[in-house]
């Protein structure tokens, strides 16, 4: 089985009250990124950041994919997953109740095994637990993983 990590929209102009998620995701990338066959980091492009690079995450193996809608499963991501013969996608990022859910459903429809990294999810609304509940219902408890998270301060 070949596995990809897809983290959505960890960018300076998008986090607001979710700024805690950036160090958690970066720490996970630093510690676990090399175990993946493919890493995709999405950067949501919108009117206010059209010509700016506001993406915060970095990893030497990462492919940066711009997106303009909720789902990260766009043509470029489809191509990367196909070229790398990926069958399992680990998913994290923001916004768990919109972007992550939309991406999860699109990946499932396309036939991928999806596992969500629960500790690497954040939501603008304070309703992230609801999106996680939906993910558990759709994917099964065994596919909502407690990976990532932990201390990020010194």
N, CA, C and O of each residue as an XYZ file, in Angstrom:
616
protein
N       0.838     -1.187      0.000
C       0.000      0.000      0.000
C       0.880      1.246      0.000
O       1.822      1.364      0.783
N       0.552      2.159     -0.885
C       1.275      3.427     -0.932
C       0.408      4.497     -0.298
O      -0.798      4.569     -0.535
N       1.055      5.334      0.520
C       0.320      6.251      1.375
C       0.748      7.696      1.123
O       1.929      8.001      0.962
N      -0.265      8.581      1.096
C      -0.019     10.016      0.947
C      -0.524     10.750      2.190
O      -1.449     10.304      2.868
N       0.100     11.864      2.460
C      -0.351     12.804      3.487
C      -0.830     14.056      2.770
O      -0.088     14.656      1.992
N      -2.062     14.446      3.029
C      -2.630     15.652      2.430
C      -3.093     16.563      3.573
O      -3.997     16.215      4.332
N      -2.455     17.737      3.681
C      -2.817     18.715      4.713
C      -3.315     19.977      4.014
O      -2.636     20.537      3.154
N      -4.512     20.413      4.400
C      -5.153     21.527      3.712
C      -4.958     22.858      4.427
O      -5.203     22.976      5.628
N      -4.517     23.853      3.673
C      -4.671     25.283      3.954
C      -4.105     25.786      5.288
O      -4.747     26.585      5.969
N      -2.922     25.326      5.659
C      -2.270     25.877      6.857
C      -1.472     27.089      6.380
O      -0.304     26.978      6.008
N      -2.128     28.239      6.400
C      -1.553     29.453      5.829
C      -1.857     30.653      6.719
O      -2.879     30.697      7.404
N      -0.946     31.623      6.692
C      -0.988     32.747      7.644
C      -2.247     33.590      7.526
O      -2.702     34.141      8.528
N      -2.815     33.710      6.356
C      -3.989     34.567      6.169
C      -5.296     33.837      6.447
O      -6.372     34.398      6.241
N      -5.216     32.601      6.910
C      -6.412     31.784      7.014
C      -6.650     31.238      8.413
O      -7.752     30.775      8.708
N      -5.656     31.279      9.275
C      -5.758     30.563     10.536
C      -6.558     31.290     11.614
O      -7.374     30.661     12.288
N      -6.353     32.585     11.797
C      -7.094     33.307     12.830
C      -6.968     32.634     14.179
O      -5.859     32.456     14.681
N      -8.091     32.257     14.774
C      -8.063     31.630     16.097
C      -7.606     30.175     16.071
O      -7.620     29.502     17.102
N      -7.206     29.693     14.917
C      -6.715     28.320     14.793
C      -5.200     28.267     14.657
O      -4.661     27.288     14.141
N      -4.503     29.311     15.115
C      -3.059     29.371     14.907
C      -2.296     28.246     15.601
O      -1.147     27.982     15.246
N      -2.892     27.588     16.564
C      -2.265     26.454     17.248
C      -2.009     25.282     16.311
O      -1.125     24.466     16.574
N      -2.769     25.184     15.216
C      -2.670     24.014     14.349
C      -1.385     24.023     13.518
O      -0.881     22.962     13.148
N      -0.857     25.200     13.226
C       0.370     25.274     12.425
C       1.541     24.526     13.077
O       2.131     23.663     12.427
N       1.902     24.825     14.343
C       3.042     24.085     14.907
C       2.779     22.592     15.060
O       3.708     21.790     14.964
N       1.529     22.209     15.296
C       1.218     20.782     15.391
C       1.453     20.078     14.056
O       2.041     18.998     14.008
N       0.989     20.700     12.981
C       1.166     20.107     11.648
C       2.636     20.101     11.232
O       3.117     19.123     10.660
N       3.350     21.192     11.519
C       4.761     21.244     11.139
C       5.566     20.208     11.912
O       6.447     19.559     11.348
N       5.272     20.049     13.191
C       5.965     19.039     13.999
C       5.705     17.646     13.439
O       6.621     16.830     13.346
N       4.454     17.372     13.066
C       4.126     16.065     12.488
C       4.883     15.850     11.171
O       5.427     14.772     10.931
N       4.912     16.870     10.332
C       5.662     16.772      9.072
C       7.132     16.479      9.336
O       7.722     15.612      8.692
N       7.725     17.204     10.289
C       9.145     17.018     10.600
C       9.428     15.611     11.127
O      10.443     15.010     10.777
N       8.540     15.090     11.960
C       8.776     13.796     12.597
C       8.311     12.612     11.753
O       8.897     11.533     11.839
N       7.279     12.792     10.948
C       6.666     11.651     10.265
C       6.592     11.780      8.749
O       6.181     10.835      8.075
N       6.972     12.908      8.206
C       6.816     13.140      6.772
C       7.502     12.116      5.891
O       6.989     11.763      4.829
N       8.649     11.642      6.320
C       9.400     10.711      5.479
C       8.770      9.332      5.380
O       9.178      8.541      4.530
N       7.791      9.016      6.218
C       7.116      7.718      6.119
C       6.087      7.679      4.988
O       5.552      6.617      4.670
N       5.811      8.828      4.385
C       4.812      8.909      3.316
C       5.468      8.825      1.942
O       6.583      9.305      1.738
N       4.757      8.207      1.011
C       5.223      8.137     -0.373
C       4.991      9.449     -1.109
O       5.645      9.729     -2.114
N       4.057     10.253     -0.604
C       3.707     11.522     -1.230
C       3.165     12.451     -0.152
O       2.389     12.035      0.708
N       3.582     13.713     -0.206
C       3.043     14.741      0.691
C       2.473     15.848     -0.180
O       3.142     16.349     -1.083
N       1.232     16.223      0.102
C       0.577     17.323     -0.608
C       0.126     18.342      0.426
O      -0.570     18.006      1.384
N       0.529     19.584      0.222
C       0.091     20.700      1.052
C      -0.706     21.637      0.159
O      -0.212     22.089     -0.874
N      -1.947     21.930      0.558
C      -2.740     22.829     -0.286
C      -2.662     24.252      0.222
O      -2.481     24.506      1.413
N      -2.804     25.170     -0.715
C      -2.789     26.601     -0.445
C      -4.036     27.192     -1.088
O      -4.147     27.272     -2.312
N      -4.963     27.601     -0.247
C      -6.202     28.178     -0.738
C      -5.933     29.574     -1.276
O      -5.510     30.464     -0.539
N      -6.178     29.755     -2.558
C      -6.023     31.053     -3.206
C      -7.376     31.744     -3.268
O      -8.350     31.188     -3.775
N      -7.421     32.938     -2.756
C      -8.653     33.715     -2.778
C      -8.305     35.156     -3.148
O      -7.130     35.506     -3.265
N      -9.304     35.967     -3.327
C      -9.124     37.326     -3.843
C      -8.092     38.138     -3.059
O      -7.301     38.873     -3.650
N      -8.098     38.007     -1.743
C      -7.192     38.823     -0.920
C      -5.739     38.360     -0.952
O      -4.850     39.169     -0.690
N      -5.461     37.110     -1.259
C      -4.067     36.632     -1.247
C      -3.603     36.177     -2.632
O      -2.650     35.405     -2.734
N      -4.237     36.625     -3.660
C      -4.028     36.127     -5.020
C      -2.552     36.025     -5.417
O      -2.159     35.047     -6.052
N      -1.736     37.007     -5.059
C      -0.336     36.996     -5.485
C       0.635     36.763     -4.333
O       1.827     37.038     -4.463
N       0.138     36.261     -3.215
C       0.982     36.046     -2.052
C       1.139     34.559     -1.753
O       0.239     33.754     -1.995
N       2.304     34.224     -1.223
C       2.528     32.877     -0.721
C       2.346     32.937      0.790
O       3.250     33.366      1.506
N       1.198     32.516      1.274
C       0.904     32.580      2.704
C       0.961     31.194      3.360
O       0.633     31.046      4.537
N       1.380     30.184      2.592
C       1.486     28.833      3.136
C       2.575     28.800      4.206
O       3.660     29.346      4.005
N       2.291     28.162      5.339
C       3.236     28.120      6.453
C       4.038     26.829      6.515
O       5.193     26.855      6.941
N       3.476     25.717      6.111
C       4.136     24.420      6.247
C       5.216     24.227      5.197
O       5.141     24.751      4.085
N       6.234     23.447      5.594
C       7.339     23.144      4.677
C       7.800     21.709      4.916
O       7.846     21.236      6.051
N       8.132     21.041      3.843
C       8.773     19.732      3.905
C       9.458     19.508      2.561
O       8.889     19.839      1.521
N      10.678     18.947      2.564
C      11.405     18.775      1.291
C      10.673     17.922      0.262
O      10.863     18.123     -0.938
N       9.838     16.972      0.697
C       9.116     16.099     -0.239
C       7.761     16.667     -0.660
O       7.077     16.075     -1.494
N       7.370     17.804     -0.094
C       6.002     18.298     -0.283
C       5.773     18.879     -1.677
O       6.620     19.570     -2.242
N       4.590     18.569     -2.201
C       4.083     19.203     -3.409
C       3.064     20.241     -2.946
O       2.141     19.921     -2.198
N       3.233     21.477     -3.391
C       2.315     22.556     -3.039
C       1.275     22.661     -4.152
O       1.613     22.814     -5.326
N       0.010     22.576     -3.760
C      -1.078     22.615     -4.735
C      -2.013     23.767     -4.366
O      -2.529     23.835     -3.251
N      -2.218     24.663     -5.321
C      -3.178     25.750     -5.112
C      -4.584     25.219     -5.343
O      -4.822     24.397     -6.227
N      -5.505     25.708     -4.527
C      -6.905     25.338     -4.713
C      -7.777     26.574     -4.583
O      -7.392     27.561     -3.956
N      -8.943     26.506     -5.175
C      -9.851     27.652     -5.173
C     -11.255     27.305     -4.701
O     -12.153     28.145     -4.758
N     -11.451     26.101     -4.244
C     -12.753     25.676     -3.729
C     -12.563     24.939     -2.419
O     -11.454     24.871     -1.889
N     -13.649     24.388     -1.901
C     -13.564     23.673     -0.635
C     -12.689     22.431     -0.729
O     -11.763     22.273      0.066
N     -12.956     21.568     -1.663
C     -12.240     20.306     -1.742
C     -10.832     20.494     -2.285
O     -10.587     21.288     -3.193
N      -9.916     19.733     -1.695
C      -8.538     19.726     -2.188
C      -8.355     18.725     -3.319
O      -7.285     18.663     -3.925
N      -9.384     17.945     -3.609
C      -9.281     16.915     -4.642
C      -9.540     17.544     -6.014
O     -10.599     17.368     -6.616
N      -8.541     18.275     -6.478
C      -8.636     18.930     -7.784
C      -7.802     18.148     -8.808
O      -7.240     17.101     -8.487
N      -7.728     18.656    -10.017
C      -7.037     17.926    -11.091
C      -5.572     17.667    -10.760
O      -5.058     16.588    -11.055
N      -4.889     18.641    -10.151
C      -3.472     18.458     -9.826
C      -3.287     17.374     -8.761
O      -2.377     16.551     -8.862
N      -4.140     17.374     -7.753
C      -4.059     16.348     -6.711
C      -4.383     14.978     -7.300
O      -3.714     13.994     -6.985
N      -5.400     14.908     -8.149
C      -5.735     13.642     -8.812
C      -4.527     13.085     -9.557
O      -4.225     11.895     -9.472
N      -3.845     13.959    -10.286
C      -2.691     13.543    -11.068
C      -1.553     13.056    -10.164
O      -0.941     12.024    -10.441
N      -1.269     13.795     -9.087
C      -0.207     13.394     -8.165
C      -0.499     12.037     -7.521
O       0.393     11.197     -7.404
N      -1.733     11.832     -7.111
C      -2.106     10.553     -6.499
C      -1.982      9.411     -7.492
O      -1.517      8.327     -7.139
N      -2.397      9.647     -8.738
C      -2.308      8.608     -9.766
C      -0.851      8.303    -10.122
O      -0.461      7.137    -10.183
N      -0.052      9.335    -10.354
C       1.352      9.149    -10.729
C       2.130      8.385     -9.661
O       3.038      7.616     -9.977
N       1.772      8.597     -8.405
C       2.480      7.953     -7.295
C       1.822      6.660     -6.831
O       2.243      6.055     -5.845
N       0.777      6.241     -7.559
C       0.078      4.979     -7.274
C      -0.368      4.875     -5.813
O      -0.186      3.848     -5.160
N      -0.953      5.962     -5.325
C      -1.410      6.054     -3.944
C      -2.751      5.345     -3.797
O      -3.626      5.477     -4.652
N      -2.909      4.593     -2.709
C      -4.219      4.010     -2.428
C      -4.777      4.433     -1.073
O      -5.973      4.276     -0.828
N      -3.931      4.970     -0.183
C      -4.375      5.432      1.129
C      -3.962      6.882      1.310
O      -2.824      7.251      1.019
N      -4.889      7.706      1.793
C      -4.593      9.128      2.032
C      -4.870      9.447      3.486
O      -5.969      9.217      3.990
N      -3.850      9.985      4.159
C      -4.013     10.541      5.499
C      -4.338     12.012      5.325
O      -3.664     12.719      4.576
N      -5.365     12.469      6.013
C      -5.917     13.804      5.782
C      -5.929     14.608      7.074
O      -6.326     14.110      8.128
N      -5.486     15.864      6.977
C      -5.533     16.797      8.102
C      -5.636     18.209      7.572
O      -5.630     18.426      6.360
N      -5.732     19.183      8.485
C      -5.735     20.581      8.087
C      -6.980     21.320      8.524
O      -7.686     20.893      9.438
N      -7.239     22.424      7.867
C      -8.402     23.273      8.133
C      -9.188     23.406      6.836
O      -8.604     23.274      5.760
N     -10.320     23.630      6.891
C     -11.336     23.759      7.900
C     -12.050     22.419      7.985
O     -12.620     21.961      6.994
N     -12.027     21.778      9.158
C     -12.483     20.386      9.250
C     -13.941     20.206      8.859
O     -14.313     19.158      8.330
N     -14.767     21.203      9.109
C     -16.193     21.039      8.805
C     -16.555     21.443      7.380
O     -17.715     21.323      6.988
N     -15.606     21.909      6.613
C     -15.855     22.252      5.208
C     -14.816     21.579      4.307
O     -15.123     20.598      3.629
N     -13.605     22.099      4.300
C     -12.576     21.633      3.379
C     -12.214     20.171      3.607
O     -12.175     19.385      2.661
N     -11.952     19.804      4.854
C     -11.520     18.429      5.115
C     -12.644     17.446      4.800
O     -12.404     16.403      4.190
N     -13.863     17.771      5.209
C     -14.986     16.884      4.890
C     -15.208     16.775      3.386
O     -15.407     15.675      2.870
N     -15.177     17.899      2.678
C     -15.379     17.877      1.224
C     -14.299     17.022      0.554
O     -14.592     16.230     -0.342
N     -13.053     17.188      0.994
C     -11.946     16.410      0.434
C     -12.111     14.936      0.751
O     -11.894     14.083     -0.110
N     -12.496     14.630      1.993
C     -12.708     13.246      2.406
C     -13.736     12.569      1.504
O     -13.496     11.474      0.995
N     -14.876     13.219      1.308
C     -15.926     12.623      0.475
C     -15.457     12.435     -0.967
O     -15.737     11.402     -1.574
N     -14.746     13.420     -1.523
C     -14.256     13.282     -2.895
C     -13.259     12.138     -3.025
O     -13.292     11.390     -4.002
N     -12.372     11.999     -2.041
C     -11.401     10.904     -2.072
C     -12.093      9.547     -1.962
O     -11.732      8.599     -2.659
N     -13.086      9.463     -1.087
C     -13.844      8.216     -0.964
C     -14.552      7.868     -2.261
O     -14.521      6.718     -2.701
N     -15.195      8.867     -2.879
C     -15.884      8.640     -4.156
C     -14.921      8.156     -5.234
O     -15.303      7.399     -6.127
N     -13.662      8.600     -5.143
C     -12.668      8.211     -6.140
C     -12.030      6.857     -5.829
O     -11.206      6.373     -6.604
N     -12.405      6.240     -4.701
C     -11.928      4.894     -4.401
C     -10.738      4.800     -3.475
O     -10.189      3.711     -3.303
N     -10.318      5.894     -2.872
C      -9.182      5.861     -1.956
C      -9.613      5.426     -0.562
O     -10.746      5.663     -0.146
N      -8.694      4.787      0.150
C      -8.887      4.572      1.576
C      -8.475      5.880      2.246
O      -7.378      6.384      2.002
N      -9.345      6.429      3.087
C      -9.073      7.702      3.746
C      -8.981      7.475      5.247
O      -9.832      6.825      5.854
N      -7.928      8.027      5.823
C      -7.768      8.033      7.268
C      -7.509      9.477      7.681
O      -6.673     10.161      7.090
N      -8.225      9.928      8.690
C      -8.125     11.310      9.147
C      -7.217     11.368     10.370
O      -7.323     10.539     11.274
N      -6.330     12.347     10.389
C      -5.444     12.565     11.536
C      -6.134     13.561     12.465
O      -5.994     14.774     12.308
N      -6.867     13.040     13.418
C      -7.769     13.843     14.250
C      -7.066     15.003     14.950
O      -7.633     16.090     15.060
N      -5.865     14.792     15.413
C      -5.155     15.848     16.151
C      -4.562     16.912     15.250
O      -3.995     17.895     15.726
N      -4.693     16.714     13.944
C      -4.212     17.711     12.985
C      -5.368     18.372     12.253
O      -5.230     18.795     11.106
N      -6.509     18.457     12.926
C      -7.694     19.105     12.361
C      -8.014     20.362     13.151
O      -7.804     20.414     14.363
N      -8.521     21.368     12.464
C      -9.000     22.587     13.118
C     -10.197     23.108     12.340
O     -10.385     22.798     11.163
N     -11.008     23.916     13.037
C     -12.220     24.449     12.421
C     -12.443     25.885     12.860
O     -12.252     26.225     14.028
N     -12.855     26.737     11.905
C     -13.204     28.118     12.239
C     -14.349     28.159     13.233
O     -14.317     28.907     14.210
N     -15.345     27.358     12.973
C     -16.453     27.277     13.915
C     -15.937     26.503     15.120
O     -14.895     25.851     15.054
N     -16.642     26.578     16.167
C     -16.243     25.784     17.336
C     -16.907     24.421     17.275
O     -17.168     23.798     18.304
N     -17.178     23.965     16.062
C     -17.926     22.736     15.872
C     -17.085     21.640     15.218
O     -17.611     20.747     14.554
N     -15.772     21.726     15.419
C     -14.904     20.706     14.850
C     -15.231     19.308     15.341
O     -15.052     18.337     14.606
N     -15.707     19.193     16.573
C     -16.072     17.877     17.118
C     -17.201     17.259     16.309
O     -17.273     16.037     16.174
N     -18.089     18.100     15.765
C     -19.172     17.561     14.949
C     -18.649     16.968     13.650
O     -19.098     15.909     13.212
N     -17.698     17.661     13.043
C     -17.143     17.117     11.804
C     -16.382     15.821     12.085
O     -16.415     14.894     11.276
N     -15.701     15.755     13.219
C     -15.010     14.523     13.582
C     -16.003     13.397     13.834
O     -15.736     12.243     13.497
N     -17.138     13.724     14.423
C     -18.187     12.715     14.637
C     -18.684     12.170     13.304
O     -18.901     10.966     13.165
N     -18.863     13.053     12.325
C     -19.277     12.619     10.989
C     -18.195     11.734     10.368
O     -18.499     10.701      9.771
N     -16.928     12.144     10.511
C     -15.831     11.352      9.961
C     -15.809      9.955     10.573
O     -15.606      8.968      9.867
N     -16.018      9.872     11.876
C     -16.044      8.564     12.553
C     -17.201      7.706     12.024
O     -17.046      6.502     11.821
N     -18.348      8.331     11.806
C     -19.512      7.599     11.299
C     -19.253      7.071      9.889
O     -19.554      5.917      9.584
N     -18.691      7.929      9.031
C     -18.477      7.569      7.627
C     -17.297      6.610      7.463
O     -17.395      5.618      6.740
N     -16.186      6.905      8.132
C     -14.957      6.138      7.933
C     -14.807      4.961      8.891
O     -14.109      3.994      8.586
N     -15.460      5.041     10.047
C     -15.254      4.066     11.115
C     -14.193      4.580     12.073
O     -13.249      5.258     11.667
N     -14.355      4.253     13.340
C     -13.412      4.715     14.367
C     -11.969      4.373     14.035
O     -11.059      5.149     14.329
N     -11.758      3.214     13.423
C     -10.391      2.763     13.138
C      -9.695      3.621     12.086
O      -8.482      3.505     11.908
N     -10.431      4.472     11.388
C      -9.834      5.340     10.369
C      -9.786      6.806     10.777
O      -9.482      7.670      9.955
N     -10.081      7.086     12.028
C      -9.858      8.414     12.603
C      -8.734      8.228     13.605
O      -8.951      7.774     14.729
N      -7.532      8.585     13.181
C      -6.316      8.262     13.908
C      -5.925      9.372     14.874
O      -6.143     10.551     14.596
N      -5.354      8.994     15.997
C      -4.911      9.955     17.007
C      -3.452     10.344     16.770
O      -2.716     10.599     17.724
N      -3.033     10.390     15.514
C      -1.657     10.771     15.179
C      -1.486     12.275     15.271
O      -2.446     13.033     15.129
N      -0.251     12.700     15.509
C       0.040     14.132     15.594
C      -0.314     14.673     16.955
O      -0.556     13.921     17.900
N      -0.342     15.990     17.043
C      -0.674     16.620     18.316
C       0.502     16.602     19.259
O       1.648     16.479     18.827
N       0.232     16.724     20.535
C       1.289     16.745     21.529
C       1.802     18.149     21.773
O       1.252     19.126     21.265
N       2.859     18.234     22.555
C       3.453     19.527     22.920
C       4.109     20.200     21.715
O       4.744     19.542     20.892
N       3.949     21.491     21.627
C       4.625     22.243     20.569
C       5.459     23.367     21.161
O       6.123     24.087     20.416
N       5.445     23.535     22.445
C       6.239     24.576     23.082
C       7.471     23.941     23.723
O       7.539     22.726     23.912
N       8.442     24.796     24.052
C       9.687     24.319     24.663
C       9.586     24.367     26.164
O      10.536     24.004     26.858
